[in-house]
């Protein structure tokens, strides 16, 4: 291509016989883009975000109605629980000051457990003769509604602030995060019916595996909403631990480990839990690794790591990969069918890494709703 004879005036139509209409077709869009481009982008982006905000609002309202209908139709109470439940939904938690990180974990544990304890007692006082299983379901659904409300409030705040300031760069981070927020919000919204019916969720695969190992054994309380039992395998003493099912709880594995190890010598710890898969990975993939595999805010993980480090106990991990939706919704057959494979890997890990006469603690981590032992 020969560019030596390129004529800019001819390209833009600026010759002697310039066509005014053609000139306007070129110039007007450029002027509009220069002076109003950011505002146009803001309008387009904010329109998409506004649709998602509408969905978030509907999610929080639907889940709240499901909670109110569930407690009204299934639990006996002396007064209308709506006002008090709405107050719980608006609860907030202020994390401790972390400018000096030393000792922050006990403070966080205290704040979070205080909230859990007070919420649990308030639910008990609100409904007469409520069972622990029903109470944990109500508490879990309440947490879902609270989280959905928080999503809606934060997203709506950022959206309205960007629109008020006519600031397109301010709305860009929100636009980038919206797909992840909506994925989790949709999963939470769809999880409510499963929790109401007390059915197992994907996150319960760890407790399901250990629960099968605990069948026909004598269970003991290790800590709040956490049970353990003792058995043997090929000359090794096995301690098995999980949250107390079929309630909707994850228990307190950190406290339980501390209680067990205060009376017994543990040589090896094996933890089984669900794990979020990366995009492109297949669901229900089983992987092995090292370290304390447990989610949440990190207090139980810190406690387990501290105990393992102090006592020089190796910690092995087995995870079952799944998406956010699969983790908090009804357990799929694909994930449930992996229980036998995981069980086989646990026994193989025990024989490969311990000698007869040693003691192994196997912990099933996750929400044990619908999963007994």
C-alpha positions, 0 to 999 in steps of 0.5 A, a space after each residue: 500500500 502506497 501511503 506517500 500520496 495519502 491525502 488527509 483532506 480527501 479522507 475526511 471529505 475536506 476538499 473544495 467540494 466538501 459535503 456538509 452532511 458527510 462533514 457532520 457525520 464525521 465530526 459530531 460523533 467525535 465531539 459527542 465522544 470527547 465531551 459526553 463519552 464518559 457520561 454515555 458509558 456511565 449510563 450504559 454501565 449503570 443500566 446493567 448494574 441497576 438490573 442486577 440491583 433489582 435482582 438483589 433486592 428481589 433475592 433479599 425480599 424473597 428469602 426474608 418472606 421464606 424465613 417468615 413463612 417458615 417460622 410462622 407455619 412450622 414453629 410455635 410462638 407466643 407473638 409475631 416474630 417478624 419485628 425481632 427477625 427483621 432486627 436480626 437481619 439488620 445486625 452488624 458486626 464490628 471487627 476488633 482493631 487490627 493496627 497491632 495484629 498480635 492477639 487479634 485472633 482471640 478478639 475476632 473469635 470472641 466477637 463472632 461467637 458472642 454474636 452467634 451465642 446471642 442470636 441462638 439464645 434469642 431464637 430459642 426465646 422467640 420460639 417455644 420448644 424449638 429443637 436444636 435441629 430447627 434452631 440451626 436451620 432458622 439461624 442459617 437461613 437468617 444468616 443467608 438473609 442478612 448476607 443478601 441484604 448486605 450485598 444489596 445495600 453495599 452494591 446500591 450504595 456504590 451505584 448511587 454514589 457513582 451516579 450522584 457524582 457522574 463518575 464513570 471510573 467510580 463505577 468500574 470496580 463495581 462493574 468488574 465485581 458484579 458477576 462474582 457478587 451475583 453468582 454468590 447471591 444467586 447461590 444463596 437465594 437458591 439455598 434457602 429451600 434446601 436448608 428449610 428441608 434439612 437436606 445435605 448440601 455440597 459443603 457437607 461432603 466432608 462430614 458425610 465421609 467421616 459420618 460413614 466411618 462413625 456408624 455403629 460407634 459410640 459418639 462423645 461430645 468434643 465441643 459445642 455441636 461437635 462430636 467424636 468417636 474412637 475406632 481402629 484400622 490396621 493396628 492404628 487408633 483412629 479418632 473421628 470428628 465432625 459437626 453434630 448432624 443432622 443439624 445445620 452447623 459446622 461445629 467448633 473443630 478448633 475447640 474440639 481438637 484442643 479438647 481431644 489432644 489435651 487427653 490423647 496423643 495424636 500423631 497425624 491429622 487428616 482433614 476432609 473438606 469441600 473446596 471451591 474449584 477453579 474455572 476449567 476444573 471439573 466438579 467433584 474432583 478429589 485432590 490431596 494436599 497438606 495443611 489445615 483445610 477449613 474455611 470461615 473467618 480463619 479462627 478455627 484454622 488458626 487454632 488447628 494450626 497452632 495446636 499442630 505446630 506446638 505438638 509437631 503433628 503433620 496435617 494432611 488434607 483431602 478436598 472435593 472440588 465444587 462451585 459456589 452454587 454446588 457448595 451451598 445448594 443440594 448436594 449433587 449425585 456427582 459429589 455424593 458418589 465421591 464419598 467412597 473414593 474419598 474414604 478409600 484415599 483416607 485409608 490409603 493415606 493412613 497406611 502410607 504415612 503412619 505405622 501400626 500403633 500410631 493415632 490418627 485424627 480424621 476431621 470431616 469439615 463443613 456444614 453437616 445439615 442432613 448428615 448424621 453419624 
